[in-house]
Amino acid sequence: MDDELISLIIGLWSWTFILGIVFVYIHFFSSKKLKIKKNPSTNLLEVFIGKDKIADLNSMIIQEIKLSKYSNSYSKSRSTNYTYSLIFNDNIIGQIRSKFPMIDKMEMDSLNLGFRIETSPDSIKIRTRAEQLSKSTGIPLRSEDGILRQATELDLPYHEVMKGKVDLDSFPPRYKFGDPFEVSLDTNGLILKSHSINILMYIPVGFFLFIATMFFIASGSYELFYIENPDTIDIIFASIFNSHIFFALLLAIYIPYRIHFPKDLRINKGTLKYGRMSIPVSEIEEVHLQNFYCKIISDKKTYSIFLPFFCHLKDLKLGSDLIQKAIFYQGIR
């Protein structure tokens, strides 16, 4: 048997082994995936685990579909997962469990008022799937920040959904010297300018720069720059070996610059612009504060404004509220 035939046999065996592993994975893991679909002939929601139907649910008894997230902490890491759930009333939960015992295989939501349908680290995927289910069943969808939207409202822009829910009596506010924010209007649109400087950000930057500098001195790595007649390899090696101090210096320059010169948020001709961010106002569906970010959610993408670069920590809520009102105000004009 020559070498070419042996190589061919080994190659075929390898591919067979790999395909076998893929088949086993699909059979034992994907087959257990939870699925839910509406039966048009009965108008019931059929719930499957793999190929096994575990329940037939009337959409009329489902209170809402709810988007949420939860975190898992491990010894050295922390992960966030997004999910959507079917939410029922307390008394309905007991009836469903007694009628469909197999439904206990489904994971309960955080408040034990419903069952999780799908979980993923991809928030866009989860929101898209939840919206598809809401549209096909007519069940209202509640967002992470608690806003309940009817199935017919899911394709409406933010300013349409929030009509009657946003108070614009004092918007745009009259600016007085010393105010943290300034809202101005001109013929082109709206400008939201921040005068709130977050000098607290200097503390972690200064500490990081101090540690990097001490390591730079203690290690004696600066001596690499004193090599006589250095060639290209010496320069590259010295730069890589001291990359931590270059990174610290870059942060020490960039962060103070962003703190003292925060970018303006502009809404001109129906488009929100912030830095390199450009979003048509008509495509914005949700706006809410999440930790240190103002999340702007459209049909295609989720955008994040890191508020500590926009304002002082004590003004995060005010800054986020003004962004929401600016989007709403320009949307209805």
N, C-alpha and C positions, 0 to 999 in steps of 0.2 A: 504494500500500500504506500503510494507516494505521498509527499508532504502536502501537495495541493488538495488531495482527497481528505486527508486528516484535518486540514484547516477548514474545509467545507463542512465536514461532519461536526466539528467543534462549533462553527458558526451557527449551523442549523440548531444544534442542541441548545446553544446559548439563547437564541431567539425564542425557541420553544419554552425555555425556562422562564424567560421574561414575560412572555405572553400568558403563561400559566399563572404567574403571580398577579398580573393585571386582572385575569378572569376571576381568580379567587377573591381579590379585593372587591371587584364589582359585585360578585355574588353575595359575599358575606357582609359587606358594609353598605353599598349603595342600595341593595335590595331592602334594607331596613329603614331607608329614608322615609320620612313622613311626607305624605302628599294629601292635598285637599282639592277637590274639584266639585263643580256644581252639575248635577244631573238635570238636563233641561226637561226631561219627561216628568220628573217628580218634583222639581224645584228644591230638592234637598241637597245639602252639602255632604258629600261622601268623603270620609276620612279614612285613609289607608296608611298602614305601615308596611312598606314593601308592596306585595300583592294582596295582603290581607286587609279586607275592609273591617274597621273596628267600630264605626259609628255612622249613622245617618242623622244629620242635624238639620232642623228647620231653621233657616236664617232669621226667622221672626223672633226666635228666643235668644239670639245673640245680641247683646247690648251694643258692642262696638268691637272694632279691631284696634289694637293699641300698639304703638311703637314704643320700645323702651331699650335700655341698655343695662348691662351689668358687667362687673369686673371680676376676674379671677386672679388671686395673688398666689404666687409660687415663692420658693425660697429666694430666688434671685431675679424674679421678673414679675411683671403684672400685665395682663392682657384685658382688652375690652371687647366685648361681643355685643352685637346689636340683634334685636329679635322683634317679631311681631306676634301678638297673641289674640285669641278669641276670648272676649270677656263676657261673662254671664252674671246674672244675679245669684246671690247666695243659695236661695232655695232651688234654683234651676240646676246648679252644680250637682247637688245630691241626687236629683231625678235622673240626670244624664248618667251619672256613675252607676246607679242601680239598673238602668235600662241597658247600658253598654259597658259592662265590666272591663272590657279590653281597653277602654279609653284611659285607664289608669297607667298604661304604658307611656302616655304622653306626659311631658314635663309641665308642671304647673307654672304659672307666671309668678312674679315676686310677691303679689298680694293674695295669691291662692284664689283668685276670682275667675281664672280662665286657664287656657292651655296654650303653650308656646307652639307655634306652627313651624317656624324656621329660625335658625340662628346663624350668624356669620359675622366675621370681623369687618365686612364691607357694608357700611351704613347705606350707601347708595343702592346696592343690590336689595337689601332688606326693605327699604322704603319703596322701591319700584315694585317688588313682589306684593307688598301690603296694599299698594294702590291698585294693582291689577285685581287682587281679590276683592277689594272694596267696590271697584267698578262693576265686576261681574256679579256681585251678590247684592249690591245696594246697601251694604252695612257701612255706617259711618266710620271714619278713621280718626283716631286721636294721635296727635304728634307727640314727640318726646317732651315738649314744653307744655303739654296739656291742652292744646287747641284742638277742638273737635270740628271736623269738616265732613259734611255730607258727601256721598259718592259723586254727586253732580258738581261739587265744588272743587274737586281735586285738580282739575285742569285750569282753574281760575287763578289769575295772578294774586299776589299778596294783598295789594291794595283793594281788590274786589272782595276778598274773603273777610278783610278786617274792617269793612265799612260798618260804622256804628259801634266798633269796639275800641277805636283809638281816639283819644281826646286831643284835638288840635286847637283848643281854645286859646292857648298861650304859645302856639307855634306859628311862625318862627319866633323864638324869644328875643326880646330887645337886649342887645349886648351892652354891658356896662364894664368899665375897666376893672379887671380883677376876676371877671367870670372865667370859669374853666373852659367854656366852649363859646364859639361864635358861629351863628348861622346867618348867612347873607344870601340875598337873592339878586340876580341881575337878569339881563335879557337872555343869557345863555342857559340859565338854570340855577341850581342851588350849590352852595359851598359850605361844608361843615369843617370849621377850623378848630383845632385844639390848642388851648393856651395852658393846658394842665401838664406840667413836666413831672415825670416819674423818676426823681433823683435816687429813689431807693434801689433802682437797678444798678447803680454804681457799686453797691456793696459786693454782690457776687462777682462782678467783673473785676473789681480791685483785688478781691481775694484770689481769684483764679490767676490774675497777672502776677501777684506776689509769689504764689506757689511755683508757677512756671519759672519765674526769675531766680528763685532760690535753687531750684533744681539745676537751672542753667549754670549758676555759679558753682554749686557744690560738686557737680559732676565734672567740672573742668572742661566741658565740651566747647567752650568758647575758644580753647586753644587750637581747635581745628581750623579756625580762621587765620591762624598765624603760621601756617605751613609755608615754607619758602618755595617760591616758584610753583604754586599749585597748578595742576592740570585740571581738565574738565571733570574727571572722576573725583578728584579731591573736593572740588566745589560742590558737586552734586551730593556726595556723601555728607559733607558738613551741613548742607541745607536740609537733607532728610533727617540727620541726627538731631538737628536743632529745630525741627519743624514745630515742636510744641510752643517754643517762644514766639515764632512767627504767627502761629495761630492765636496765641494770647494777645499779641500786639494788634492783630487784625480785629479781634473782638473789642479790645480796649479803645480802638478808634471808631469802629462801626456803631457800637451800641450807644455811646454818648452822642454821636452824631444823630442817630435816629431819635434819641430822647429829646434833644434840644431842637430838632427840626422835624417834628412829626408831619407825616404826609396829610394833605387835605383830602377829604372825601368830597367828590363832586358828582352831581347828577345833572348831566347836560344832554339835552335832546333825547331823553328817554333811556339813557345809559348811565349806570353807576360806574365811576372810575375811582380806583384807589391804588396808587402805585401802578403795577402792571396788570391789576385786576380790572376787567371790563365786563359788566353784566347788564344785558337789557332788562330794564325794570319790569317789562311785561312777562319775563320768564321767571321772576323771583316768586317762590311759593311760600317760603317760611323765613322768618328772621327771629333769632333768639340768642340769649346769652348763655354760654356754656363754659363754665370755669373762667379762663382768662381770654376766651375767644367770643367774638360776635359771629355766629354761624349764619350764613346766607345760603339758603338751599334753593336751587333751581331744578328743573326737570332733568338736566343733564349732569350737574356737578354740584358739589358742596364747596363753598368758598369760606375761608376763615380770615378774620381780621384779628391779629394779635393785639389786644387792647393795651397791655402795658407799654407798647411802643407808640400808642396813640394818646394815652392819658395816664394820670396818676392812679394808683391802685384804688384809692378811695372814691374815684370817679368812674369806675368801670361800669356800674349799673346805669349811671346817668349817660355816659357815652353810648352805651348800647341802646338805651331808650331813644336817644336823639337820632341814631342811625335808623332805627325802625320808623320813627316819625318822619324823617327826611324821605325815606323810600315811599312811605304811604302818601305823604303830602305831594310829592312829585308825580306819583302814579295817578292821583285823581285830578290833577290839573289839566 
